[in-house]
Structures are given as C-alpha cells and as structure tokens.
Amino acid sequence: MNEQDSESLDSLRESSAFELAIKTAESTVEVLGILHEHGMSEEAFTNRFPVLAKVAQGLPNVPDEAAPPV
C-alpha cells in the first residue's frame, strides 16, 4: 500500500464502508463526494480500486430522480 494513500482507509472496516458507499452511489457526483470525504484523488482511486472505478464509471453524472426504487 502506498503511504500517500488516504490513511482513513487503512482499517478493514473503513475500507469496507468506503467500498459499500461507492457501490451504492447513484451518480458520479456522489462518488466524487465520497472520494473528497476520504481525501482521495480520482487518480489514486482508479489506481488503488480499479474494479470500483469501473463501477463508478458506469454511473450517470446525476442521480435519476424519476427512476423507480429497486
């Protein structure tokens, strides 16, 4: 692990919470907010979590308020 990565993601619990937040995000704007909360750049996110980055990449730019709940 790179020491310059966000220290807030060092514990398994915090890492799991971060992963869940990204997976349940409804838009790329929400993902960017999560990254900001954890002090992580988009580049660091993509390098450290490539699978989550692909999930986030497929999200719309804004949440679709008209979409029915799943």
N, C-alpha and C positions, 0 to 999 in steps of 0.2 A: 504494500500500500504506500502510496506517495504521501510524504509528510505534509505536503501542501494541500492535500485534500481536506475537505471540511472535517474538523475534529468532532463535530456533532454527530457524525455517522459512524463513530468508532465502535459503539456497542451494538450487539446483535439486535437488541430491542429497538434502538433508534433507527438502525438500518432497515429493519422490517417495517416500521411505521412509515419511513420515507418511501419504501417500495410500494406499500399499500396506497399511500397518498397519490403517487404517480399513476398507479393502475386504476384508481377510481376518479382521477381528474377527468373533467368533461371538456376541457379545451386546452390548447397550447398556452393560453394566457394563464390559466390556473397552474399549469406545470411550471411556467416561468416564476410565478409567485412562490411556489414550493421551493424551487431552486434558490431563489433570493432569501427565503427564510432560513435556509441551511447554509447560506454563504457560498454557494457553488455556482460556478460559471457554466454556461451551456457546453463549452468545450470539455470541461472537466467531467460533466455529467455524461456526455457522449463517450468519452474515453473510459470512464470507470464503470458505467452501466449501459453497455451497448444494446442489450435486449430491451431495457426500459426506454432507452432513447428511441428505438424503433416503434414502441407502443405509443410514445408521446408524439412521434412524427405523424402518426395516422389520425391524430385528433383534429377536430375543426379548430379554427382560430378563435372562435367564440362559442360559448355553450348554446345549444339549440333549445331554446325555451319551449318550442312547440312540440318537441319530441315527447311521446308518452313515456312514463316511467317503466323501467324494465323489471 
